[in-house]
Amino acid sequence: MDIDTVPPSRPAPKAPEPRRADGRRGRIGPGAARTLRGLKTLGMAAVSLSIGLAAVPLRAQGLRTPQRIITLSPSLTEAVCALGHCAQLVGTDRYSDAPGSVSALPRVGGLEDAEIEHIVRLHPDLVLLGPLSRAGERLSSLGVPVQTYDARTHADLQRMLLLLGQSLDEKARAVELVRHIERQIDAAARRVPEALRGRSVYIEVGHGPNAASDKSFIGETAARLGLRNIVGGELGLFPKINPELVLRRAPDLIIGPRASLADLADRPGWSSLAALRRQQVCMFDADDWNLISRPGPRLGEAAQLIADCLLGLSAKTASH
């Protein structure tokens, strides 16, 4: 799992003032506000401008469409490509691996070790950052246009895609992409067996153990599929939890990466959980878990993967 996808445990932060392309704080532009208001006409939940996002579209500032883009997050790499601008990418972080064409691009570091000199030598006219990157202020001080996005919920992702669509002069494509993701999630929800709807679920995202709460984008996907998360958002988006919490709340289902869940039966007391006794565990290999754990344009595909596993669990239950 790439380290900049699932943030470390901490309470949900107070929303920052939107950050302009020059790195300074400022109010979001009117064009972005109009686009976000347009979500209501799509029949989607209204999205607040103040939660989890710091970016102002370049076009809202009178700047030209970027031609040399660097991304420092796999989700942002995928978003740029989904909006039709893979050809404008000139560099990515070390974890970006989708679509396959990005593997040939220069790698410019990661979350905590972005290679500033390398980035500058590539002459980007836009660098896209995730929320935990430390590179923004340094790049801005060197005159490099920067946008920072924090997509930790479904609403954040919609907002990110719409604003990025404005910056790339792909507003219509961004709106359709948001609609497409919604249709995919709805289709996945319809495939979930009725017998599993309303079942409780524990979603582990890594060793610790760290969990995805019901307020995280992974938790929201599970809720859309009809599952009830045993880890509440009051603990944070991706909190480190006491294993005793899982034993007390005894989830019906467990979901997570195979690398983390492989030792479930060896954890003290866990072998008594009904989810293990009844083999109601979804373990995802690395590639599939990377897809599930990235808040990007393949969110609908992630929902389909989880639905596929739930169908398999239902078949196991029926055979016992």
N, C-alpha and C positions, 0 to 999 in steps of 0.2 A: 504494500500500500504506500502511495506517495505521501510524504510527510506533510505537505501543505494542503491536503484535502480536508481532513478532519482536525479541527483546531484542538489544542489542549484544553483540559477542563478549566472552566472559570465561569463566573456568572455572566449572563448576557451583558455586554458593555453598553454604556450610554451611547446613543448614536452620535457620531461626530458631525460637525458642520461639513457640508459637501466640499471636496477638495478640487480646486481648479487644476487645469492642465499644467500650470506653472508651479503647482505644489502648495499654493496658499489656500487658506480657508475662504469660503465665500458661499453665497446663496446659489442654489441650483438655477440654471437658466430657464427662461419661459418655454423654450421648445421642448425641453425634457419634461417640464411640468404638464404641457399639453399632451405629450405622448402617454404619460402615466395616467392622466385623467381618462385617456382613451380606453384603458383597461376596463372601465365600467361598462362601456358600450359593447365590449366583447363578452359581457356576461361573467367576467371573472371577479374575484374578490377585489375590493378597493385596496390599493397599496399605499401605505404611508411613505412619504418622502424621507422621513427622519430615521428610519430603522435600517441599520446594517449596510449602508451604501455610501461611498464617498467618491463621486465622479461627476464631472460636468462634460457633456459632449463637446468635442472640439468644434463641430459645426455651429453650436450655439454661441461660440465665441468668435465666429467669423473666420475660422481657420480651415484650410483645405483638407480634403479627405486624405488620410494617411496612406503613404505608399511604402513605408519601411517600418514594419511593426515588430516589436519584440514582446513576447509574453513570458511572464515568470510564474505561471500557474497552469497546470494541465487543463483545468476547466476553462480558462480563458483561451488557451490554444484551441481547444475544441470549439469554443464559441466563435472565434474569428473564422475558423474554417466552415462552420455551419452557416455562417452569414456570407459565404462565398469569397473570402479574402485570404485563403491559404497562400495564394501566390504573392501576397504582400508581406508574408512573414519572412524575416531575415535572421531570427534567432529565437530560441525558447529555453525554458528551464530544463534541467537534466531529467525530469520525470515525465515530460510530455511524450506520449507515445501513440497518440491517435489524433487524426487519421495517420495511417502508415507513412504518408509522404513527409511528415514532419521529422522523421528520424534522420533525414539527410541534412537538417539545418544545424548551424552552429549552436552549441550548448553554452549558456552563459551563467551557470551556477544554479543555485536553488534558493530556498526560503531565507536562510540566514547567511549565505555566502555568495550573493550575486556578484559577478565579476564586473565591476563598474567600468574599468578601463576597456575590457572586451566589448561591453555594451556600447560605449561611446565610439569605439573604432568601427562599429557596424553602422554608424550614422542613422539611428532610428529617428523617425518623426513622431513616433508614439511608442511608449512602453506601458504595458498593462500589468498591474501588480495585484496580488492577493492581499488580504487585510493584514497579514502578519509579516510581510516583507519589510526589511529595514532599508531597502534601496531607494525609496521614493524621495526623501529629502536630499540625499546626495545627488541623485540624477537631476532633480529640479534645480539645484544650485549650479549645475553645469549647463543649464539651459535645455535639458531634454524634456519634452512634453510627457507627462505622466498621468495616468488615470488609475485609481485604486478602487477595486470592487470587493465587496464583502457579501458573498452569496451563501448564507447559512440556512435560509428557509426557502420554500417554494416562491414566496412573494419576492424575496431578494433576487432569486434567479430570474424571474420574469422582468423585474426592474433592470437588472444587469443587461439582459439581452436587448431590451428596448432602447436603453441608453447607448449601448455599444452599436446597435443598429443605426442610431442617429449619427454617431461619430463616423461610421463607415459608409454613410449615405445609403443605408439599406433598411430604411424604416419599415417598408412593406414586408420585406423578407423577415425581419425580426418579429413583426406581429404574427405572421403566418407560422413562424417557428414556435412561438409561445402557444399558439392554438394547437399545433401539431403535438407538442408535448402533453398538453391537457388531454387531447383525444387518446393518446397512447396510454396515459395513466387510467383514464376512464375505461378503456378497453381491457386493461390488465385487471382492474377491479371487478369487471363483469365475469372474468374467468376464475376468480377465487371461489372454491367450493363453499356452498352455503354452510356446511358443517364447521368450517373454520372461521366464519365471520363472528366477530365479537370475542374470539379467543385472546387470551393474554400472551404477550410476547416480550422476550428479553432480547435486545439487539446489542451485541458486543462488537466494538469497532477496533479493539486492539488489546494487547497485554496490559495489565494493570490491576483488575480489568477496567477498561473504559467502555462506557455504554453510549448509545445514541438515545437521547431523551425524546419525549413526544413533541418537543418544540424544535428539534433539529430537522433538517431537510429529509434525512433518512427516516426519522420518526414520523414526519408528516406523510411520507410515501406509505409507510406501514398503515397509518390511520386511513389513508385513502383506499387501501386494500381491505379495510374492515377489521384491522387488528387493534388490540388495546395494549398500549405500552405500559410495562410495569415501572418504568423510570420516568418520573415527572420532570417537567421543565424547570421546576423550582431548584433542581440540583445543578442546572446549567445545561448547555446544549449537548456537550459530550463529556459528562462528568466521570471522574474516577470514582468507582463505587466500592462499598464494602461487600464482599461476596455473600455475607450473611443476608443482605437485602434480597438477593436472588433466592436464597433458600426460604426466606420468610414469605415472599410473594409467589413463589412456586409457579413460574410461567408455564402455560400450556405448550408454547413454542419457543425455540431459540434460533436466532439468526446471526450469522457473522462470518468472518473469514476463516477458512480452514486452518491457517497458520496459528490463529489464536484459540480456536475451539478444539483443536486436536487433543488437548489434555483434559477435556471436560470431566470424564469419568474418574480421573485421578484427583480432582479437586475435593477437598474434605467435605463430605456430605452431599455432593452434587449427584452422585450415582443414584440417590434416592428420588431425585426429581422425576416427575411423571414424564416430562419432555424427553428425558434420556431413556427411561424404561420403555416408552412407546415409540422411540426413534422419531420424535417430532423435532428434528434439528436440521436446519438448512445451513450447510457448510459450503462456502463459495471459494473456488480456487482464486489465485491472485488476480488474473486478468478480469474475471467477472466481478471480484470485489472492488477492484480499481474503478470499474464502471459504476458500481452501486455507490461508492464512497466519494464520487465527484459531483459537486453541484453544478452540472453543466448541461449542455443541450441534449445529452443522452439520458436525461432523467427518466423519460418515458420508457426507454429500453431497460433501465434499471428496474422499473416497476414490473416490466414483463418478466425479467429474470426471477424476481421474487415470486411472482405468480406461478411461474413454471415449477419452482420448488414446492410451493404450497400444494399444487396439484399432485405432485409426487407424494407428499406427506399424507394427503387425503387417501390416496390409493393404498398406502401402507396401513392406515387405520382400518380401511375397509377389509383388508386381507387378514386382519387379526381377529 
